[in-house]
Amino acid sequence: MIEKQKSDLILSLRKQIDSIAGIPFAEFMEQALYHPEHGYYTAGRVRIGKQGDFFTSSSVHSCFGRLIARQLEQMWQLLGQGSFVIAEQGAGEGHLCLDILDALAENSPEFYAHIEYRLIEISLDNRQRQELILQQHLAAGRIVWCELSDLSGMQGCFISNELIDAFPVHLIEKHAGELQEIYVVNGEEGFCEELRPLSTNLIKKYFQRIGIEPAAGNRCEVNLAACDWMQRIAAVLKRGFVLTIDYGYLAEELYAPYRHAGTLLCYHQHQTNENPYQRVGYQDMTAHVDFSTLQEIGQQHGLDVIYFGQQYQFLMGLGFLEMLIEMESRETDPKKAQALRMNLKTLILPEGGMGDSFKVLIQGKNVGRPKLLCSQRIGDIRMPAGAS
C-alpha cells in the first residue's frame, strides 16, 4: 500500500509536470507535502518523535507548553480578563495545545474557564490524533476545530510553532545579474531541475522590499506563502497577539553571501539530506523563515512588533530555570533527574539544541506596547538554588 501511494503521488506529479512542461519548485513542494491523499503532512504516518522524522519543542517536554501558558495568562490580563481565543494552526498531534491547557487548568482555573482553544488543521490524520489526546479538554468545552476564516474578529492570541518553515518556497538563483527560478521537470531517471525566468513578479518585489538580493551564483528560498499568511492573520485578529515560533533569521543573515546553497533541508528518520526529489511524500521539507519580512508585512497590516528574540531568551524570561529545578526536585531517581535536565536543556542549548536556531516573534494589534513576561533580561533573572 505504501509503494502504491508513493507511485500515485509521483505519477500525479509527473502528469502535472508533463501537462505544462515543468512547474516551479514551490508547486512541487506543495504537492509533496500537502497532496490531499498522499502528501507528507496529510497521509497517515508518524512524523514527530522517536518513531518519526523529527522532534519539535513541544514534543521534547511539556515544560515548553507550560511556559507559554504563563505568557498567555499575562496576555489575557492585558486584554481585560474576558473571553480569550487561543488559535493554533498546524498543531501536529496536539502536544502544545495539551500542555498549555493542562497547565492553565491546574494553575489558572479562572483563565481556563474563559478560553476557547481553536485548532486549524488540514490533515485528517492529525485531527484524529488531536482528538485522542485532547479528550479531557474537549469534554470541558475548551476546544473547537475551525477554518482560518472562522476566526474573523478574534480577541486573544494566534499561535504557530514550526508552521511557516514548511510552507512551499520558490528556489531562486542569481546569474549574470538576473534572478532566475528553479523549475522541476521530468527526466529519464526521475525529477530534474531547470533554471527559468521568474514565475511571478512578486519574487522581485520581495527582494526589493527587504533591500537584499542573493549573491551571484547563490541559491536561496523565497516564501511568498508566508507573506500571504501574515496578511490573513492580521486581518482576522481584531485585538490581541500573534506568537510565532520557528527556526530562521532576519533577512540580512538569511540571504548573506556566505549562504551559498540556501537553507532547504529534508528530514527522514531523524536524518537530514538536501535532495527533495527522493522519498517524495515520505520525507519532510523545510526552509528557514525570513523574520524581517514577517515583521514588515505585519506592520503594514496593523501588527506591531512587541518582542523578537531567540528561543532560549524567551523561555528563560518565562521562568525556565525555576521550572527545571522544580521538576528535578520531584524526581527521586538521580539518573532520571539527570535525564530530565538534559532533555529540558535541549530547548535552550545552542549548537545542536534549539536555543538559538529557533526564534520567537510576538506581534500585537490594538494592545499598545506592553512589557511582556518573556522580555525579562537574562541578567535580571535570579538563579534558583541548585541551578547549574
Secondary structure, DSSP 8 states (H G I E B T S, - for coil): -HHHHHHHHHHHHHHHHHHHT-EEHHHHHHHHHH-TTT-TTTSS---BSTTSSB--HHHH-THHHHHHHHHHHHHHHHTTSS-EEEEEES-TTSHHHHHHHHHHHHH-HHHHHTEEEEEE---HHHHHHHHHHTHHHHHTT-EEE--GGGGTTEEEEEEEES-GGGS--EEEEEETTEEEEEEEEEETTEEEEEEES-S-THHHHHHHHHT----TT-EEEE-HHHHHHHHHHHHHEEEEEEEEEEEEE-HHHHT-TT-TT-S-EEEETTEEES-TTSSTTTSEEE--EEHHHHHHHHHHTT-EEEEEEEHHHHHHHTTHHHHHHHHHHT---HHHHHHHHHHHHTTT-SSSSSTTTEEEEEEEESS-----GGG--GGGS---TT--
